[in-house]
Structure formats: C-alpha cells, structure tokens
Amino acid sequence: MKRGDKHSEDDVGLVRSDAEIHRCFPLMRELRPQIRESEFLETVRRLQRGGFRLAYVREHGDVKAVAGFRVTENLDNGRFMYVDDLVTKPDERSKGYGQRLFDWLLDYAGSHGCGALTLDSGVQRFDAHRFYLRNRMRISSHHFWLAVSS
C-alpha cells in the first residue's frame, strides 16, 4: 500500500472525505484568508475535478499541516508537481510537520512521474523561504500578476 492510501489517527496522506476537507479549512485559512468556510468544500471538490489534491499531516486526529497541489505538465518543466498551498498550524511550526508533508509531496511527485516540484511563495514569507531553501529548492523566476477586468 502506498503512503497516504490508508488513514490512521497519525498520518500523512491525501484528504478524501468531506469531513477531512472541513478539518483542513482552519489551516488553509491561515494561508488564504480570503476563502470562506461556507464555500471551502464546494471549491475544493470543484478544483479536484481539474486535478487538485489536498494532503495533510494528522496527529491524534488533529490536522497539523496541509498542502494543496496538482500534477501537471508544461513545455518548460515537462511533468511536474505544482504546490498551490503549503501551511503548518502556526503554533505547531518548527516541530517537523511541514518537513513530513514536504517529504511526502516529494515522494508522491516521484512516484507519479514528476521531474520537479515547484511552488510560488509570497515575498513576505521569509520563514517559508528559509524552509524551501533548506530543502534544496532554488529561486528560479519572478512571478508577475495582473488583475484582468471583464
């Protein structure tokens, strides 16, 4: 059985049930304050139809870290994992939960034929940047953004 295919009270793996998605909301809200709890489940389920996945670290039933990701492909990277979201509970940081989830993501990416794991990180998230650099990630580009009016 692959890591993440079974669930116990202490686990790292894919979120599958609606209840598990709901339990991830408080952490996701830390990273994405614009999301509404009333829309979270429906939004995650819609994104999942396009390949989005949620993974988590759970200990004694408590969600400690969450990642939203997708396996995709483009001309630049070939097949790769893009991590949309990676967050650890604020009072649980520096206890290894983020590292466990990051290692799980790397394992998942490798077992799904990915040649790279990529993500964007807000310029103000210095602690996250130190974590990514410690994990041998490199800064490879600038991300540009422009709102489009319809």
PyMOL commands that set and color helices and strands:
alter all, ss='L'
color gray80, all
select helices_A, chain A and resi 18-31+37-49+90-92+97-111+126-134
alter helices_A, ss='H'
color red, helices_A
select strands_A, chain A and resi 11-14+53-59+62-74+78-88+117-119
alter strands_A, ss='S'
color yellow, strands_A
deselect
rebuild
show_as cartoon
